[in-house]
Amino acid sequence: MGDFNSVLHVEDRIGGNQVTHTEIVDFEDCLDACGLVKMPSNGCNYTWTDKQDDRIFSKIDWVFVNGDWLDGMPDCRANVCQKQPTKRKQVFKYGNVWGKHPEFQRIVEAGWNIEIVEYKMFQVARKLKLLKKQLKLLHKQHFNNIVKEAHDDRAAMLECQIRLQQDPTNVIVQQEEKVRRLKYKESAKMAEMFLLQRIKATWIKLGDDNTKYFFSIIKQRKLVHSICQIRDELNQIQTEPEVIEKVFVRYYKQLLGETGGIRRKAHPGFFEQGPRLSIEEQCGPLKTFTEREIRDAMFGININKSP
């Protein structure tokens, strides 16, 4: 009993490609070799659908029994129920903005200092599970509407700035504008950090699952950075790609120079009198790096960038 991901008869699929004999012959031979037959069933005939506009229905879930089963329980039937929509379990993801909250360090320390008498791996898993509840509560209390709060703080700051323009010498309004401006600066920073993390997650998902979307973004970036026109040395605007390329080549040839003839060797005195690297500085790049340096380099990467 289970999902065999294979049809058994031609009529077990509606829509899509037609069932061929080569598609079902191995399945039939396997059942014959094992002495199994399909158990009579009630309910839905088709157990899978692709849920697209042009639906494909297939029967790929089966219950098979042998002769002894049929002799002992001849009246048994398999009841195939209608598939119910399942609610996906929400995956827990660490929020980068949580680390900016003043209570974050205390929450993590308190969760990690809980005494759990078990083997080490169970202790780690249990502490992480308990800590996850506290971090979810922290997010719900302080970061659930972080983007909306940034918009509200901006509107309040702009409203206060308008009143300050109408009465510039009012000290109370000046202080209020300063408070609202600092509050908006902080909330905008938090909202930006939150959105950057969410955009990065979307980019990773679509970049892996949707190649067409990925390359369309690459093309869009190329168009943004492409040069459609340029002014040459004669102060004329050029729009043809080939001409633009030649303008660049001529400019850098003039800037860097072309291949010359025989050059004179530099006088050794110039090098001896100028600044030079010591033996220790020369050997510095050849030193082996430590695990501490690797850790510092990895943890020094911006949280919104991939390693």
C-alpha positions, 0 to 999 in steps of 0.5 A: 500500500502506498504511492508507487508513482506509476499507473497500471492500466491505460485508463489510469490517466486522463490528460497529458501524454497517453499511457504506453505499454512500455510505461506499465510493463515493468510494473505488471511484471513485478506484480506477477512475480510477487503474486500480488493483485489489486485490492478492490477499492471504493471512493476516488479513482484518481489519486493525483492531479497537477492542479493546472488549467489543463488538468492531468488526473492519474491513479498512482496510489495502490493497495495490493494483496496476495491470495491468502489475503483474498481467501481470508478477507474476501469482502475487504475494500480499500477506501480511497478518500478525497485528498484534503488540502494540507496547511504547510508548516511555517519554517522558522527563520532567524531575523537579522533585526532581532539582534538590534533589540536591547533584550535580545542578548538577555533572551538568548543567554537565559534560553541557553543557560536552562539546565536540561539533563540529557545527552549533549545533542538533545540538550542543544536541540531542546534549548533551540526549540525553547529559544525559538518560542521566545524569539517568536514572541520578541518578533510579535511584540516589537517587529511584527509591523516594522515596515508600517511603523517606519511609514508612520514615523516618516509621516509623523516626522514630515508633519512635524517638519511642516509645523516647524517651517511655519514656526521656526523659532518654536523650541518645543516644535524643534525638540519634537522634530528632533525626536521624531527624526531620530525615531524615524531614522532608527525604524527606517534602518530596521525596516530596511534590514528586514526587507533586505533579508526578505528580498535575499530569500526571495532571490535565492528561491527564484534564482534556484527554481526559476531560471527564466526569472534569474536570467531576466534579472541579469539582463535587466542589470546589464541594461541598467549599466549599459552605455547607449551613447557617448561623446567622443574626442570631437565632442560628437555624440555617438550611439552605434555600439561599434563606434562607442567601443572604438571611442573607449579604446582610443581613450584608454590608449591615449591614457595608458599609452601603446606598445613602445620600443626598447625602454631603458632600465630603471637606475638601481639607485631609485629603488635603493633610496625609495621605500621598500618592503622589509623581509618580514613584510615580504614574507607576510603573504606567505604565512599560513592563516589560522582558524581564528582568521578564517572565523573572523573573515566569515563572521565579518561578511555583511549579514545581507550578503551570501558568503 
